[in-house]
Amino acid sequence: MSTYTASSRWSRPLLFPRFVLALVTAIAATYFIVIFYYRLLVEFEISLLDTLLRLSGVNVLQSYWNALIVYGGYNVVTLVLTPDCIGVYSVVVFTLFVLATPRVPRLDRLKEVLVGGLALFLFNIARIWASGFLGARYGLVVFRLFHDYMLGGLMLVAVAMLWVEWLERCFRIARV
């Protein structure tokens, strides 16, 4: 049985200040990415979405550098990629989860941030593509339902599931 003394309390590393520092760093990194790389990310995503939607048989017009008009029959939906739509926030939250996980080597964390970040980016592209496809087929109400509620919430679930799956892999491998 171990005893707890006041001196042992101060000898342990303080995790809360490290987490707060990581959170502040993540917020700063997010704003840095959005301010300096927003246009580059959006132009890449717009060109990718344009290609994917055309391959899906949806009519597409690019109306502005960050906007696509998708239409099919009588249904017309405008996709405008804002900072909230490009998937940066989910990648940052996932990165925070991975970096806040104790007892995992830094190289494994870095690999997971890169692989998981790419997976979330591609999932976000699929989310926007599906929303645009459904909007062109079934109209604005279906677009709003899927984009704002169903697939937006699924993005949060994807972040959590990816992190939990990574934890399971890390600690299962460590036990063997």
ChimeraX attribute file (.defattr): number of C-alpha atoms within 10 A of each C-alpha:
attribute: neighborCount
match mode: 1-to-1
recipient: residues
	/A:1	3
	/A:2	4
	/A:3	5
	/A:4	8
	/A:5	8
	/A:6	7
	/A:7	8
	/A:8	9
	/A:9	10
	/A:10	9
	/A:11	8
	/A:12	8
	/A:13	9
	/A:14	10
	/A:15	11
	/A:16	9
	/A:17	10
	/A:18	12
	/A:19	14
	/A:20	11
	/A:21	12
	/A:22	16
	/A:23	16
	/A:24	12
	/A:25	13
	/A:26	17
	/A:27	15
	/A:28	12
	/A:29	13
	/A:30	16
	/A:31	16
	/A:32	12
	/A:33	15
	/A:34	19
	/A:35	11
	/A:36	10
	/A:37	11
	/A:38	19
	/A:39	17
	/A:40	11
	/A:41	18
	/A:42	20
	/A:43	15
	/A:44	13
	/A:45	20
	/A:46	22
	/A:47	15
	/A:48	13
	/A:49	21
	/A:50	21
	/A:51	13
	/A:52	17
	/A:53	19
	/A:54	14
	/A:55	10
	/A:56	11
	/A:57	11
	/A:58	20
	/A:59	17
	/A:60	21
	/A:61	13
	/A:62	15
	/A:63	12
	/A:64	10
	/A:65	13
	/A:66	19
	/A:67	17
	/A:68	21
	/A:69	18
	/A:70	24
	/A:71	22
	/A:72	18
	/A:73	11
	/A:74	9
	/A:75	14
	/A:76	19
	/A:77	24
	/A:78	19
	/A:79	22
	/A:80	16
	/A:81	20
	/A:82	14
	/A:83	17
	/A:84	10
	/A:85	17
	/A:86	18
	/A:87	20
	/A:88	21
	/A:89	17
	/A:90	20
	/A:91	20
	/A:92	19
	/A:93	19
	/A:94	23
	/A:95	22
	/A:96	17
	/A:97	16
	/A:98	23
	/A:99	17
	/A:100	16
	/A:101	12
	/A:102	9
	/A:103	8
	/A:104	15
	/A:105	10
	/A:106	12
	/A:107	9
	/A:108	12
	/A:109	19
	/A:110	14
	/A:111	11
	/A:112	19
	/A:113	21
	/A:114	12
	/A:115	12
	/A:116	20
	/A:117	22
	/A:118	13
	/A:119	16
	/A:120	20
	/A:121	18
	/A:122	14
	/A:123	17
	/A:124	23
	/A:125	20
	/A:126	15
	/A:127	21
	/A:128	23
	/A:129	20
	/A:130	19
	/A:131	24
	/A:132	31
	/A:133	24
	/A:134	25
	/A:135	27
	/A:136	27
	/A:137	20
	/A:138	18
	/A:139	19
	/A:140	18
	/A:141	12
	/A:142	16
	/A:143	23
	/A:144	17
	/A:145	15
	/A:146	21
	/A:147	22
	/A:148	12
	/A:149	11
	/A:150	13
	/A:151	20
	/A:152	17
	/A:153	12
	/A:154	16
	/A:155	17
	/A:156	14
	/A:157	12
	/A:158	18
	/A:159	21
	/A:160	16
	/A:161	12
	/A:162	19
	/A:163	20
	/A:164	14
	/A:165	10
	/A:166	17
	/A:167	15
	/A:168	12
	/A:169	11
	/A:170	16
	/A:171	12
	/A:172	10
	/A:173	9
	/A:174	9
	/A:175	6
	/A:176	5
